[in-house]
Every structure is written in C-alpha cells, then in structure tokens.
C-alpha cells in the first residue's frame, strides 16, 4: 500500500482536491518514489526506490541523495547515481542444464557424470565473488536421472542450490564380474 502511495503522481482527495507528487522522477529510470524533502539547513533530499531490469530479472535499487542546493540540482544527481549503480549489475550463468559438476567411476569401468538438472542464472553486483561447492551423493548403482547431489553457489549473502542428476545408468556389473573381482563386492 505504501509503495503504491509513494508511486502515485496525482491524487484527488476529498475536501483538499487534487494533490500532485513533487517527485519529478516518478516513472523515469525505473523510479517508484519514496520521499522528497527539503530541510532549511540540509538542502533538497530524495529517498528513492527504482526497479532495474538485468537480463530476465529485476532488481530493486534503494538510495538517497542528501543536501542538493535545490530540486533542480537534486534530480540530475539522483539520475547520475542511478546510472552508476545500474551499470554495476550484471547477470551471470551459474549452471547450464547438463553441465558436468562431478564424475563417477566404478571398478567395472562404467563411468557417469553428475550434471546440473537445470540451468540457473543470477544477478550480481560488480565483482561480487561467487563460490561453488559440489557435494555428490555416494552412488553404487543408480538409474539415469537419479539424484546425484547438488552444487551450492554463494554470492555475497545469497545462496543458490542446483540439484545434480546422473547422466547415465550406473549398472550392476553382474555375477561374473563380482566372481572374478572378489575385493570389490
């Protein structure tokens, strides 16, 4: 409700009549509003929120510019700040569907891979480090597509889990192989 109110350009109020939002940036550069203000000793100020599209995702940017000489100086300062912040965001691919993250090798020479079950992208700011930890399940025999573990990506304070699946069957080697390889039963 508050977000809708601060993003309203004009409002017809009973008794008062039509009231205009003083934030001239509404709708520009994704700005949704929040609070304009002018303080005698602190100048013109704007606390703002803006939506910004990065790839197929949207990020919310919240910021403030304080102490501008007047609103004519305030609005260009906010727009410059928004452009600088928006330029820092970028989308990265964490995993593509079918990407290999771990391998399985059996004593009976039946290899298989733990692959990403789905593709995942994330929006990151600037050069935020991305850490990945792969944990594969201990599989002796398994069907194609079986749960093979997961990869956990940590991006700042955000954690993304990507499930892994087996790309082919790990089959039973059969009684003959077990008979001639008693150590690996």
Buried (B, 14 or more C-beta within 10 A) or exposed (E): EEEEEBBEEEEEEEEEEEEEBEBBBBEEBBBBBBEBBBEEEEBBBBBBBBEBEBEEEEBEBEBEBBEBEEBEEBBEBBBEBBEEBBEEBBEBEBBEEEBEBBEBEBEBEBEBBBBBBEEBBBBBEEEBEBEBEBEBBEBEEBEEEBBBBBBBBEBEEEEBEBBBBBBBBBEEBEEEBEEEEEEEE
